[in-house]
Amino acid sequence: MLNYISKDNIIINKSYISWQESINLVAEPLLKNQSINQTYVDAIFKSIDKLGFYIVISKDIALPHARPEDGVIKKGISILKSQYPINFADHQIYLVIMFAATDKESHMKMIEKLINVIGNQELLNKIIKSNDHNEILEIFTKGA
Amino acid sequence: MKIVAVCGNGLGSSLMIEINIKKILREKNIKAEVTHIDLSNASTIKADIYIMGKDISKSCSLNNKIVLESLIDKTELENKLINKIQSMQNKDE
């Protein structure tokens, strides 16, 4: 993930939270570094209302995101790893990854690096097992 | 042959599926045009195969769908995609 991910963009959650709380939590780093406006987070909730949990991309991972025009200021990504499963309907999610894209294509490299990590079952298992900030940062930065 | 990856916003998981489709086609030496799009515009693109997750497929009435359990599992995608391509080729013969 190289320059996209830093320690500030990774959150380790060690309590039981709802899926709504997880989305608000994972949005915090992107709001703070001014990648997105609050309208972006609102749009994510709205699109889940409309389309269901299409943001669940595999049995452990949710990828909440909305569109560039929903309040993206600059490209960004943030990651929440939860020690306990978060219930997205009947999915039990451990990894919530939010990204912000400024257009249809320019985040391609970011997504490609991301899938090199989370699409690799061995690296994903390591991430799911870990609740250590530095270890997870290292997997995301070096694994890709 | 044209293959389209479909997801809710056309930005995230469809892009991931597209990246994996391209990898598989390269490995198998299969030539095809691959792109990605959001669900609401999917019907405007004419394609031979549409690939999407099961949550999206409920609201998608297109033919020639491949529905995925995991959007990042390259093995599942490869099995379903190769099967589909082979069955289409058999139909042509």
gemmi code that builds the backbone of each chain (N, CA, C; Angstrom):
import gemmi

chains = {
    "A": [
        ("MET", (0.831, -1.208, 0.000), (0.000, 0.000, 0.000), (0.864, 1.256, 0.000)),
        ("LEU", (2.126, 1.079, 0.342), (3.133, 2.124, 0.272), (2.668, 3.411, 0.934)),
        ("ASN", (2.684, 4.516, 0.191), (2.440, 5.817, 0.810), (0.988, 6.057, 1.219)),
        ("TYR", (0.074, 5.172, 0.806), (-1.323, 5.429, 1.138), (-1.631, 5.120, 2.593)),
        ("ILE", (-0.922, 4.142, 3.148), (-1.232, 3.682, 4.500), (-0.176, 4.168, 5.476)),
        ("SER", (-0.626, 4.720, 6.574), (0.292, 5.071, 7.648), (-0.340, 4.599, 8.950)),
        ("LYS", (0.419, 4.750, 10.023), (-0.085, 4.320, 11.322), (-1.403, 5.033, 11.666)),
        ("ASP", (-1.514, 6.264, 11.243), (-2.713, 7.056, 11.573), (-3.965, 6.549, 10.858)),
        ("ASN", (-3.783, 5.767, 9.797), (-4.933, 5.292, 9.024), (-5.357, 3.878, 9.403)),
        ("ILE", (-4.733, 3.338, 10.457), (-5.107, 1.999, 10.908), (-5.667, 2.093, 12.323)),
        ("ILE", (-6.836, 1.491, 12.511), (-7.476, 1.496, 13.824), (-7.610, 0.050, 14.290)),
        ("ILE", (-7.164, -0.212, 15.516), (-7.390, -1.527, 16.109), (-8.526, -1.372, 17.105)),
        ("ASN", (-9.605, -2.118, 16.868), (-10.762, -2.005, 17.754), (-10.828, -3.217, 18.675)),
        ("LYS", (-10.885, -2.962, 19.975), (-10.861, -4.079, 20.929), (-12.142, -4.183, 21.739)),
        ("SER", (-13.254, -3.728, 21.153), (-14.531, -3.899, 21.856), (-15.606, -4.358, 20.871)),
        ("TYR", (-16.752, -4.768, 21.416), (-17.861, -5.158, 20.539), (-18.537, -3.901, 20.017)),
        ("ILE", (-18.632, -3.779, 18.700), (-19.285, -2.604, 18.116), (-20.258, -3.040, 17.022)),
        ("SER", (-21.173, -2.133, 16.687), (-22.134, -2.409, 15.609), (-21.484, -2.079, 14.261)),
        ("TRP", (-22.112, -2.500, 13.182), (-21.544, -2.168, 11.867), (-21.579, -0.663, 11.624)),
        ("GLN", (-22.620, -0.005, 12.162), (-22.695, 1.450, 11.995), (-21.524, 2.127, 12.699)),
        ("GLU", (-21.247, 1.660, 13.928), (-20.122, 2.238, 14.676), (-18.801, 2.003, 13.941)),
        ("SER", (-18.673, 0.817, 13.338), (-17.410, 0.517, 12.646), (-17.197, 1.465, 11.465)),
        ("ILE", (-18.281, 1.799, 10.778), (-18.155, 2.710, 9.630), (-17.808, 4.129, 10.100)),
        ("ASN", (-18.445, 4.564, 11.176), (-18.106, 5.887, 11.708), (-16.664, 5.934, 12.214)),
        ("LEU", (-16.223, 4.834, 12.839), (-14.850, 4.783, 13.360), (-13.813, 4.796, 12.242)),
        ("VAL", (-14.037, 3.971, 11.226), (-13.040, 3.857, 10.160), (-13.005, 5.137, 9.310)),
        ("ALA", (-14.089, 5.919, 9.377), (-14.118, 7.185, 8.632), (-13.267, 8.264, 9.301)),
        ("GLU", (-13.029, 8.130, 10.613), (-12.356, 9.196, 11.371), (-11.010, 9.642, 10.791)),
        ("PRO", (-10.104, 8.697, 10.477), (-8.814, 9.145, 9.920), (-8.963, 9.913, 8.605)),
        ("LEU", (-9.935, 9.504, 7.788), (-10.125, 10.175, 6.493), (-10.761, 11.551, 6.656)),
        ("LEU", (-11.608, 11.683, 7.691), (-12.187, 12.998, 7.984), (-11.096, 13.913, 8.521)),
        ("LYS", (-10.261, 13.327, 9.394), (-9.206, 14.114, 10.051), (-8.153, 14.599, 9.047)),
        ("ASN", (-7.751, 13.727, 8.120), (-6.731, 14.189, 7.158), (-7.364, 14.842, 5.926)),
        ("GLN", (-8.641, 15.139, 6.056), (-9.392, 15.881, 5.029), (-9.359, 15.218, 3.656)),
        ("SER", (-9.511, 13.887, 3.661), (-9.729, 13.174, 2.404), (-11.206, 13.233, 2.026)),
        ("ILE", (-12.072, 13.250, 3.060), (-13.526, 13.237, 2.815), (-14.245, 14.227, 3.724)),
        ("ASN", (-15.458, 14.586, 3.302), (-16.389, 15.327, 4.159), (-17.344, 14.342, 4.821)),
        ("GLN", (-18.045, 14.814, 5.853), (-19.040, 13.969, 6.520), (-20.111, 13.490, 5.521)),
        ("THR", (-20.367, 14.266, 4.466), (-21.379, 13.867, 3.477), (-21.030, 12.518, 2.839)),
        ("TYR", (-19.730, 12.225, 2.771), (-19.287, 10.948, 2.186), (-19.750, 9.777, 3.059)),
        ("VAL", (-19.605, 9.966, 4.375), (-20.027, 8.917, 5.311), (-21.555, 8.750, 5.244)),
        ("ASP", (-22.263, 9.867, 5.187), (-23.728, 9.814, 5.068), (-24.145, 9.058, 3.807)),
        ("ALA", (-23.411, 9.301, 2.709), (-23.732, 8.643, 1.434), (-23.512, 7.136, 1.532)),
        ("ILE", (-22.507, 6.723, 2.302), (-22.258, 5.286, 2.479), (-23.460, 4.636, 3.179)),
        ("PHE", (-23.922, 5.271, 4.249), (-25.088, 4.720, 4.958), (-26.310, 4.674, 4.033)),
        ("LYS", (-26.483, 5.718, 3.244), (-27.623, 5.764, 2.322), (-27.527, 4.645, 1.291)),
        ("SER", (-26.330, 4.411, 0.769), (-26.236, 3.399, -0.286), (-26.378, 1.989, 0.298)),
        ("ILE", (-26.015, 1.802, 1.565), (-26.266, 0.496, 2.195), (-27.774, 0.296, 2.381)),
        ("ASP", (-28.456, 1.386, 2.774), (-29.919, 1.337, 2.893), (-30.556, 0.873, 1.592)),
        ("LYS", (-30.014, 1.394, 0.488), (-30.607, 1.168, -0.821), (-30.220, -0.191, -1.401)),
        ("LEU", (-28.933, -0.537, -1.297), (-28.422, -1.715, -2.013), (-28.142, -2.907, -1.112)),
        ("GLY", (-28.274, -2.728, 0.187), (-27.949, -3.824, 1.103), (-26.462, -3.896, 1.368)),
        ("PHE", (-26.011, -5.026, 1.919), (-24.603, -5.128, 2.335), (-23.703, -5.559, 1.184)),
        ("TYR", (-23.834, -4.842, 0.077), (-22.972, -5.154, -1.068), (-21.512, -4.805, -0.781)),
        ("ILE", (-21.292, -4.046, 0.287), (-19.916, -3.670, 0.633), (-19.153, -4.825, 1.275)),
        ("VAL", (-19.866, -5.905, 1.640), (-19.177, -7.094, 2.156), (-18.578, -7.825, 0.960)),
        ("ILE", (-17.234, -7.876, 0.905), (-16.603, -8.412, -0.303), (-16.093, -9.837, -0.136)),
        ("SER", (-15.952, -10.292, 1.109), (-15.605, -11.686, 1.352), (-16.039, -12.001, 2.776)),
        ("LYS", (-15.786, -13.205, 3.253), (-16.411, -13.559, 4.527), (-15.891, -12.754, 5.725)),
        ("ASP", (-14.721, -12.147, 5.617), (-14.164, -11.377, 6.734), (-14.141, -9.871, 6.512)),
        ("ILE", (-14.382, -9.433, 5.285), (-14.015, -8.056, 4.914), (-15.194, -7.246, 4.368)),
        ("ALA", (-15.324, -6.006, 4.866), (-16.271, -5.052, 4.285), (-15.492, -3.870, 3.718)),
        ("LEU", (-15.980, -3.348, 2.619), (-15.287, -2.266, 1.905), (-16.244, -1.085, 1.697)),
        ("PRO", (-16.593, -0.390, 2.792), (-17.546, 0.716, 2.631), (-16.946, 1.870, 1.832)),
        ("HIS", (-17.706, 2.361, 0.855), (-17.258, 3.495, 0.054), (-18.469, 4.087, -0.649)),
        ("ALA", (-18.329, 5.323, -1.086), (-19.376, 5.957, -1.890), (-18.704, 6.512, -3.142)),
        ("ARG", (-19.320, 7.503, -3.769), (-18.807, 8.000, -5.046), (-17.991, 9.284, -4.851)),
        ("PRO", (-17.145, 9.601, -5.833), (-16.331, 10.821, -5.739), (-17.174, 12.065, -5.422)),
        ("GLU", (-18.345, 12.170, -6.074), (-19.162, 13.378, -5.914), (-19.893, 13.427, -4.569)),
        ("ASP", (-19.762, 12.371, -3.768), (-20.437, 12.346, -2.470), (-19.655, 13.053, -1.363)),
        ("GLY", (-18.492, 13.602, -1.708), (-17.750, 14.347, -0.690), (-16.293, 13.938, -0.541)),
        ("VAL", (-15.686, 13.507, -1.642), (-14.258, 13.177, -1.616), (-13.449, 14.447, -1.900)),
        ("ILE", (-12.460, 14.704, -1.052), (-11.577, 15.851, -1.271), (-10.282, 15.367, -1.931)),
        ("LYS", (-9.714, 14.298, -1.387), (-8.562, 13.677, -2.042), (-8.590, 12.165, -1.791)),
        ("LYS", (-7.850, 11.453, -2.596), (-7.784, 9.997, -2.538), (-7.279, 9.542, -1.166)),
        ("GLY", (-7.897, 8.501, -0.612), (-7.429, 8.028, 0.685), (-7.980, 6.675, 1.043)),
        ("ILE", (-7.374, 6.073, 2.070), (-7.817, 4.754, 2.523), (-7.594, 4.659, 4.030)),
        ("SER", (-8.505, 3.978, 4.721), (-8.303, 3.730, 6.154), (-8.818, 2.337, 6.494)),
        ("ILE", (-8.230, 1.775, 7.545), (-8.456, 0.364, 7.857), (-8.822, 0.197, 9.321)),
        ("LEU", (-9.886, -0.556, 9.574), (-10.232, -0.913, 10.946), (-10.137, -2.424, 11.098)),
        ("LYS", (-9.309, -2.865, 12.032), (-9.232, -4.292, 12.356), (-9.903, -4.475, 13.705)),
        ("SER", (-10.881, -5.365, 13.757), (-11.594, -5.588, 15.003), (-11.186, -6.918, 15.621)),
        ("GLN", (-10.966, -6.881, 16.912), (-10.632, -8.121, 17.630), (-11.834, -9.065, 17.632)),
        ("TYR", (-13.026, -8.482, 17.750), (-14.263, -9.274, 17.773), (-15.028, -9.068, 16.467)),
        ("PRO", (-15.809, -10.077, 16.062), (-16.552, -9.917, 14.808), (-17.586, -8.797, 14.882)),
        ("ILE", (-17.754, -8.098, 13.783), (-18.788, -7.069, 13.663), (-19.863, -7.633, 12.745)),
        ("ASN", (-21.119, -7.618, 13.195), (-22.198, -8.200, 12.397), (-22.705, -7.230, 11.346)),
        ("PHE", (-22.421, -7.570, 10.082), (-23.046, -6.878, 8.954), (-24.120, -7.850, 8.463)),
        ("ALA", (-25.370, -7.659, 8.903), (-26.436, -8.649, 8.700), (-25.910, -10.003, 9.147)),
        ("ASP", (-25.890, -11.015, 8.264), (-25.418, -12.326, 8.722), (-23.924, -12.540, 8.452)),
        ("HIS", (-23.214, -11.495, 8.045), (-21.770, -11.612, 7.844), (-21.035, -11.192, 9.111)),
        ("GLN", (-20.010, -11.959, 9.481), (-19.177, -11.590, 10.621), (-17.854, -11.032, 10.106)),
        ("ILE", (-17.695, -9.746, 10.296), (-16.604, -9.005, 9.650), (-15.517, -8.625, 10.661)),
        ("TYR", (-14.268, -8.831, 10.271), (-13.130, -8.464, 11.121), (-12.329, -7.288, 10.561)),
        ("LEU", (-12.496, -7.040, 9.267), (-11.685, -6.014, 8.624), (-12.608, -5.069, 7.851)),
        ("VAL", (-12.593, -3.792, 8.238), (-13.421, -2.798, 7.548), (-12.478, -1.800, 6.884)),
        ("ILE", (-12.537, -1.727, 5.571), (-11.621, -0.870, 4.827), (-12.430, 0.179, 4.085)),
        ("MET", (-12.166, 1.456, 4.392), (-12.873, 2.532, 3.698), (-11.910, 3.196, 2.723)),
        ("PHE", (-12.382, 3.456, 1.525), (-11.526, 4.229, 0.628), (-12.310, 5.366, -0.009)),
        ("ALA", (-11.563, 6.368, -0.447), (-12.152, 7.511, -1.119), (-11.464, 7.656, -2.463)),
        ("ALA", (-12.259, 7.705, -3.530), (-11.714, 7.832, -4.880), (-12.162, 9.159, -5.475)),
        ("THR", (-11.264, 9.810, -6.221), (-11.611, 11.104, -6.808), (-12.240, 10.963, -8.195)),
        ("ASP", (-12.041, 9.806, -8.818), (-12.667, 9.532, -10.118), (-12.733, 8.018, -10.302)),
        ("LYS", (-13.043, 7.582, -11.518), (-13.260, 6.146, -11.742), (-11.960, 5.345, -11.824)),
        ("GLU", (-10.852, 5.993, -12.113), (-9.638, 5.233, -12.437), (-8.424, 5.509, -11.549)),
        ("SER", (-8.288, 6.721, -11.008), (-6.988, 7.112, -10.439), (-6.638, 6.346, -9.161)),
        ("HIS", (-7.606, 5.626, -8.587), (-7.298, 4.842, -7.382), (-6.992, 3.383, -7.731)),
        ("MET", (-6.883, 3.100, -9.039), (-6.617, 1.732, -9.503), (-5.390, 1.107, -8.821)),
        ("LYS", (-4.293, 1.879, -8.753), (-3.052, 1.370, -8.142), (-3.278, 1.019, -6.667)),
        ("MET", (-4.014, 1.903, -5.981), (-4.298, 1.700, -4.559), (-5.092, 0.399, -4.363)),
        ("ILE", (-6.114, 0.192, -5.209), (-6.953, -1.006, -5.116), (-6.138, -2.256, -5.480)),
        ("GLU", (-5.250, -2.103, -6.451), (-4.431, -3.229, -6.876), (-3.495, -3.669, -5.748)),
        ("LYS", (-2.910, -2.693, -5.058), (-2.031, -3.010, -3.930), (-2.832, -3.638, -2.803)),
        ("LEU", (-4.023, -3.095, -2.592), (-4.887, -3.620, -1.531), (-5.228, -5.083, -1.791)),
        ("ILE", (-5.569, -5.412, -3.032), (-5.980, -6.782, -3.329), (-4.786, -7.738, -3.294)),
        ("ASN", (-3.589, -7.202, -3.544), (-2.396, -8.044, -3.380), (-2.244, -8.513, -1.933)),
        ("VAL", (-2.724, -7.703, -0.997), (-2.629, -8.083, 0.422), (-3.845, -8.911, 0.849)),
        ("ILE", (-5.048, -8.350, 0.693), (-6.224, -9.042, 1.231), (-6.659, -10.214, 0.361)),
        ("GLY", (-6.182, -10.272, -0.878), (-6.474, -11.418, -1.740), (-5.515, -12.568, -1.492)),
        ("ASN", (-4.506, -12.323, -0.677), (-3.532, -13.362, -0.334), (-3.953, -13.978, 1.003)),
        ("GLN", (-4.443, -15.229, 0.966), (-5.058, -15.838, 2.152), (-4.100, -15.884, 3.337)),
        ("GLU", (-2.821, -16.106, 3.041), (-1.828, -16.200, 4.121), (-1.672, -14.841, 4.841)),
        ("LEU", (-1.565, -13.786, 4.048), (-1.449, -12.446, 4.638), (-2.744, -12.055, 5.352)),
        ("LEU", (-3.873, -12.409, 4.747), (-5.164, -12.071, 5.360), (-5.313, -12.765, 6.715)),
        ("ASN", (-4.932, -14.047, 6.775), (-5.002, -14.774, 8.051), (-4.168, -14.085, 9.121)),
        ("LYS", (-2.986, -13.623, 8.734), (-2.111, -12.921, 9.678), (-2.777, -11.653, 10.198)),
        ("ILE", (-3.421, -10.942, 9.289), (-4.086, -9.694, 9.681), (-5.246, -10.001, 10.631)),
        ("ILE", (-6.056, -11.018, 10.269), (-7.232, -11.347, 11.077), (-6.799, -11.761, 12.498)),
        ("LYS", (-5.689, -12.480, 12.588), (-5.221, -12.961, 13.900), (-4.602, -11.860, 14.744)),
        ("SER", (-4.072, -10.842, 14.085), (-3.299, -9.835, 14.813), (-4.178, -8.708, 15.341)),
        ("ASN", (-3.812, -8.210, 16.526), (-4.431, -6.986, 17.013), (-3.342, -5.981, 17.359)),
        ("ASP", (-2.232, -6.134, 16.667), (-1.073, -5.287, 16.908), (-0.935, -4.263, 15.777)),
        ("HIS", (-0.975, -3.024, 16.179), (-0.947, -1.904, 15.244), (0.230, -1.984, 14.269)),
        ("ASN", (1.432, -2.157, 14.841), (2.639, -2.143, 14.001), (2.691, -3.336, 13.062)),
        ("GLU", (2.268, -4.497, 13.578), (2.311, -5.699, 12.755), (1.382, -5.553, 11.542)),
        ("ILE", (0.171, -5.046, 11.787), (-0.799, -4.886, 10.698), (-0.315, -3.839, 9.691)),
        ("LEU", (0.251, -2.754, 10.201), (0.833, -1.732, 9.313), (1.910, -2.351, 8.422)),
        ("GLU", (2.741, -3.198, 9.032), (3.834, -3.797, 8.278), (3.310, -4.728, 7.175)),
        ("ILE", (2.275, -5.524, 7.506), (1.724, -6.427, 6.491), (1.177, -5.610, 5.316)),
        ("PHE", (0.478, -4.525, 5.622), (-0.102, -3.722, 4.545), (0.964, -2.970, 3.737)),
        ("THR", (2.014, -2.534, 4.392), (3.015, -1.767, 3.646), (4.007, -2.664, 2.926)),
        ("LYS", (4.394, -3.777, 3.563), (5.400, -4.626, 2.943), (4.812, -5.764, 2.135)),
        ("GLY", (3.563, -6.165, 2.490), (2.970, -7.328, 1.841), (2.636, -7.104, 0.386)),
        ("ALA", (2.393, -5.848, 0.031), (1.910, -5.590, -1.333), (3.031, -5.609, -2.367)),
    ],
    "B": [
        ("MET", (-14.650, -11.392, -27.277), (-15.407, -11.582, -26.037), (-15.250, -10.360, -25.139)),
        ("LYS", (-16.349, -9.952, -24.496), (-16.297, -8.822, -23.585), (-16.807, -9.252, -22.208)),
        ("ILE", (-16.040, -8.921, -21.170), (-16.392, -9.283, -19.803), (-16.496, -8.011, -18.977)),
        ("VAL", (-17.597, -7.883, -18.216), (-17.790, -6.689, -17.399), (-17.955, -7.074, -15.936)),
        ("ALA", (-17.164, -6.443, -15.065), (-17.329, -6.622, -13.621), (-18.271, -5.543, -13.113)),
        ("VAL", (-19.260, -5.942, -12.300), (-20.303, -5.018, -11.857), (-20.298, -4.917, -10.337)),
        ("CYS", (-20.421, -3.697, -9.803), (-20.660, -3.554, -8.357), (-21.515, -2.321, -8.104)),
        ("GLY", (-21.835, -2.045, -6.867), (-22.788, -0.994, -6.503), (-22.431, 0.367, -7.062)),
        ("ASN", (-21.184, 0.781, -6.845), (-20.765, 2.113, -7.271), (-19.818, 2.098, -8.458)),
        ("GLY", (-19.381, 0.926, -8.862), (-18.445, 0.836, -9.978), (-17.057, 1.350, -9.655)),
        ("LEU", (-16.692, 1.321, -8.381), (-15.411, 1.899, -7.957), (-14.533, 0.940, -7.175)),
        ("GLY", (-15.148, 0.054, -6.418), (-14.378, -0.750, -5.468), (-14.276, -2.197, -5.877)),
        ("SER", (-15.303, -2.966, -5.535), (-15.190, -4.401, -5.769), (-15.166, -4.755, -7.248)),
        ("SER", (-15.854, -3.958, -8.099), (-15.800, -4.282, -9.529), (-14.382, -4.095, -10.071)),
        ("LEU", (-13.676, -3.117, -9.491), (-12.288, -2.886, -9.883), (-11.412, -4.062, -9.433)),
        ("MET", (-11.678, -4.552, -8.227), (-10.930, -5.713, -7.728), (-11.176, -6.937, -8.608)),
        ("ILE", (-12.458, -7.143, -8.982), (-12.787, -8.283, -9.842), (-12.093, -8.119, -11.198)),
        ("GLU", (-12.124, -6.898, -11.740), (-11.491, -6.647, -13.032), (-9.991, -6.974, -12.986)),
        ("ILE", (-9.333, -6.546, -11.919), (-7.892, -6.804, -11.773), (-7.635, -8.315, -11.781)),
        ("ASN", (-8.460, -9.061, -11.036), (-8.279, -10.517, -10.988), (-8.635, -11.203, -12.318)),
        ("ILE", (-9.684, -10.712, -12.996), (-10.036, -11.293, -14.304), (-8.851, -11.140, -15.254)),
        ("LYS", (-8.268, -9.944, -15.273), (-7.146, -9.686, -16.192), (-5.961, -10.593, -15.889)),
        ("LYS", (-5.711, -10.802, -14.580), (-4.623, -11.706, -14.188), (-4.882, -13.115, -14.713)),
        ("ILE", (-6.115, -13.600, -14.525), (-6.476, -14.963, -14.937), (-6.362, -15.111, -16.457)),
        ("LEU", (-6.906, -14.128, -17.194), (-6.875, -14.209, -18.655), (-5.440, -14.213, -19.170)),
        ("ARG", (-4.589, -13.399, -18.509), (-3.170, -13.380, -18.884), (-2.538, -14.751, -18.668)),
        ("GLU", (-2.797, -15.317, -17.480), (-2.218, -16.620, -17.140), (-2.689, -17.708, -18.103)),
        ("LYS", (-3.962, -17.639, -18.508), (-4.546, -18.682, -19.357), (-4.398, -18.346, -20.843)),
        ("ASN", (-3.809, -17.189, -21.113), (-3.610, -16.763, -22.488), (-4.926, -16.664, -23.263)),
        ("ILE", (-5.935, -16.103, -22.594), (-7.240, -15.894, -23.232), (-7.380, -14.411, -23.542)),
        ("LYS", (-7.824, -14.106, -24.743), (-7.981, -12.694, -25.113), (-9.421, -12.255, -24.903)),
        ("ALA", (-9.613, -11.176, -24.168), (-10.955, -10.630, -23.980), (-10.835, -9.177, -23.551)),
        ("GLU", (-11.894, -8.434, -23.824), (-11.950, -7.043, -23.362), (-12.581, -7.055, -21.974)),
        ("VAL", (-11.941, -6.410, -21.001), (-12.473, -6.421, -19.628), (-12.657, -4.994, -19.145)),
        ("THR", (-13.801, -4.734, -18.521), (-14.020, -3.414, -17.937), (-14.878, -3.553, -16.681)),
        ("HIS", (-15.139, -2.432, -16.001), (-15.983, -2.470, -14.810), (-16.991, -1.330, -14.852)),
        ("ILE", (-18.110, -1.516, -14.139), (-19.183, -0.511, -14.182), (-20.070, -0.651, -12.949)),
        ("ASP", (-20.828, 0.398, -12.648), (-21.777, 0.319, -11.538), (-23.080, -0.335, -12.000)),
        ("LEU", (-23.794, -0.866, -11.025), (-24.989, -1.655, -11.303), (-26.016, -0.901, -12.157)),
        ("SER", (-26.242, 0.383, -11.842), (-27.322, 1.095, -12.530), (-27.012, 1.321, -14.015)),
        ("ASN", (-25.718, 1.271, -14.382), (-25.368, 1.456, -15.794), (-24.984, 0.153, -16.501)),
        ("ALA", (-25.045, -0.959, -15.768), (-24.566, -2.232, -16.320), (-25.311, -2.614, -17.596)),
        ("SER", (-26.627, -2.340, -17.626), (-27.419, -2.772, -18.787), (-27.099, -1.950, -20.034)),
        ("THR", (-26.398, -0.817, -19.869), (-26.034, -0.006, -21.035), (-24.805, -0.554, -21.760)),
        ("ILE", (-24.101, -1.473, -21.123), (-22.932, -2.079, -21.761), (-23.306, -3.469, -22.259)),
        ("LYS", (-23.050, -3.727, -23.536), (-23.333, -5.046, -24.073), (-22.098, -5.924, -23.851)),
        ("ALA", (-22.292, -7.013, -23.131), (-21.145, -7.873, -22.841), (-21.544, -9.335, -22.945)),
        ("ASP", (-20.546, -10.200, -23.078), (-20.816, -11.641, -23.138), (-20.974, -12.219, -21.736)),
        ("ILE", (-20.236, -11.656, -20.786), (-20.306, -12.149, -19.404), (-20.324, -10.960, -18.439)),
        ("TYR", (-21.220, -11.005, -17.464), (-21.245, -10.022, -16.386), (-20.886, -10.731, -15.084)),
        ("ILE", (-19.949, -10.172, -14.328), (-19.515, -10.815, -13.089), (-19.780, -9.906, -11.907)),
        ("MET", (-20.381, -10.469, -10.845), (-20.749, -9.636, -9.691), (-20.892, -10.487, -8.432)),
        ("GLY", (-20.999, -9.800, -7.289), (-21.221, -10.489, -6.023), (-22.675, -10.860, -5.852)),
        ("LYS", (-22.955, -11.741, -4.893), (-24.328, -12.243, -4.767), (-25.290, -11.173, -4.245)),
        ("ASP", (-24.786, -10.224, -3.433), (-25.675, -9.174, -2.923), (-26.219, -8.311, -4.057)),
        ("ILE", (-25.349, -8.011, -5.025), (-25.731, -7.193, -6.172), (-26.607, -7.972, -7.143)),
        ("SER", (-26.322, -9.258, -7.288), (-26.996, -10.038, -8.332), (-28.505, -10.116, -8.097)),
        ("LYS", (-28.922, -9.958, -6.829), (-30.357, -9.987, -6.524), (-31.096, -8.863, -7.242)),
        ("SER", (-30.425, -7.730, -7.417), (-31.093, -6.613, -8.088), (-30.624, -6.439, -9.535)),
        ("CYS", (-30.119, -7.521, -10.118), (-29.608, -7.431, -11.483), (-30.238, -8.515, -12.343)),
        ("SER", (-30.952, -8.090, -13.404), (-31.703, -9.067, -14.194), (-30.994, -9.446, -15.498)),
        ("LEU", (-29.713, -9.095, -15.629), (-28.989, -9.401, -16.858), (-28.792, -10.907, -17.038)),
        ("ASN", (-28.683, -11.318, -18.288), (-28.352, -12.719, -18.582), (-26.842, -12.900, -18.537)),
        ("ASN", (-26.417, -14.149, -18.617), (-24.976, -14.450, -18.659), (-24.205, -13.888, -17.468)),
        ("LYS", (-24.787, -14.093, -16.287), (-24.140, -13.627, -15.065), (-23.231, -14.703, -14.486)),
        ("ILE", (-22.144, -14.258, -13.879), (-21.402, -15.124, -12.965), (-21.537, -14.473, -11.598)),
        ("VAL", (-22.017, -15.230, -10.613), (-22.226, -14.677, -9.281), (-21.170, -15.235, -8.334)),
        ("LEU", (-20.480, -14.327, -7.635), (-19.367, -14.732, -6.771), (-19.752, -14.668, -5.290)),
        ("GLU", (-19.273, -15.644, -4.523), (-19.421, -15.608, -3.062), (-18.444, -14.584, -2.489)),
        ("SER", (-17.172, -14.726, -2.884), (-16.142, -13.791, -2.456), (-15.676, -12.984, -3.665)),
        ("LEU", (-15.542, -11.685, -3.475), (-15.152, -10.834, -4.595), (-13.639, -10.731, -4.729)),
        ("ILE", (-12.918, -11.297, -3.792), (-11.457, -11.200, -3.856), (-10.788, -12.565, -3.992)),
        ("ASP", (-11.589, -13.646, -4.036), (-11.028, -14.993, -4.136), (-10.762, -15.316, -5.611)),
        ("LYS", (-9.487, -15.295, -5.973), (-9.111, -15.490, -7.372), (-9.421, -16.917, -7.833)),
        ("THR", (-9.311, -17.885, -6.924), (-9.572, -19.281, -7.289), (-11.040, -19.492, -7.654)),
        ("GLU", (-11.943, -18.958, -6.835), (-13.374, -19.077, -7.134), (-13.681, -18.420, -8.484)),
        ("LEU", (-13.151, -17.227, -8.676), (-13.363, -16.495, -9.928), (-12.843, -17.296, -11.121)),
        ("GLU", (-11.645, -17.828, -10.975), (-11.033, -18.578, -12.074), (-11.886, -19.792, -12.459)),
        ("ASN", (-12.319, -20.576, -11.445), (-13.138, -21.761, -11.727), (-14.423, -21.386, -12.464)),
        ("LYS", (-15.129, -20.381, -11.944), (-16.415, -20.010, -12.538), (-16.242, -19.386, -13.924)),
        ("LEU", (-15.206, -18.573, -14.069), (-14.980, -17.889, -15.344), (-14.588, -18.886, -16.439)),
        ("ILE", (-13.672, -19.775, -16.132), (-13.215, -20.746, -17.135), (-14.371, -21.677, -17.535)),
        ("ASN", (-15.160, -22.116, -16.542), (-16.344, -22.944, -16.838), (-17.291, -22.240, -17.790)),
        ("LYS", (-17.546, -20.968, -17.499), (-18.479, -20.182, -18.304), (-17.948, -20.036, -19.740)),
        ("ILE", (-16.673, -19.705, -19.861), (-16.091, -19.519, -21.197), (-16.166, -20.834, -21.980)),
        ("GLN", (-15.849, -21.942, -21.304), (-15.898, -23.245, -21.987), (-17.317, -23.594, -22.423)),
        ("SER", (-18.309, -23.330, -21.546), (-19.683, -23.682, -21.919), (-20.175, -22.799, -23.058)),
        ("MET", (-19.695, -21.547, -23.119), (-20.069, -20.678, -24.243), (-19.440, -21.170, -25.539)),
        ("GLN", (-18.207, -21.636, -25.438), (-17.525, -22.154, -26.635), (-18.210, -23.420, -27.142)),
        ("ASN", (-18.650, -24.272, -26.200), (-19.334, -25.506, -26.588), (-20.641, -25.211, -27.322)),
        ("LYS", (-21.325, -24.167, -26.848), (-22.582, -23.773, -27.476), (-22.365, -23.330, -28.929)),
        ("ASP", (-21.222, -22.660, -29.143), (-20.917, -22.142, -30.482), (-20.628, -23.246, -31.487)),
        ("GLU", (-20.153, -24.383, -30.999), (-19.704, -25.430, -31.923), (-20.873, -26.191, -32.536)),
    ],
}
model = gemmi.Model(1)
for chain_id, residues in chains.items():
    chain = gemmi.Chain(chain_id)
    for i, (resn, *xyz) in enumerate(residues, 1):
        res = gemmi.Residue()
        res.name, res.seqid = resn, gemmi.SeqId(i, " ")
        for name, pos in zip(("N", "CA", "C"), xyz):
            atom = gemmi.Atom()
            atom.name, atom.element = name, gemmi.Element(name[0])
            atom.pos, atom.b_iso = gemmi.Position(*pos), 0.0
            res.add_atom(atom)
        chain.add_residue(res)
    model.add_chain(chain)
structure = gemmi.Structure()
structure.add_model(model)
structure.setup_entities()
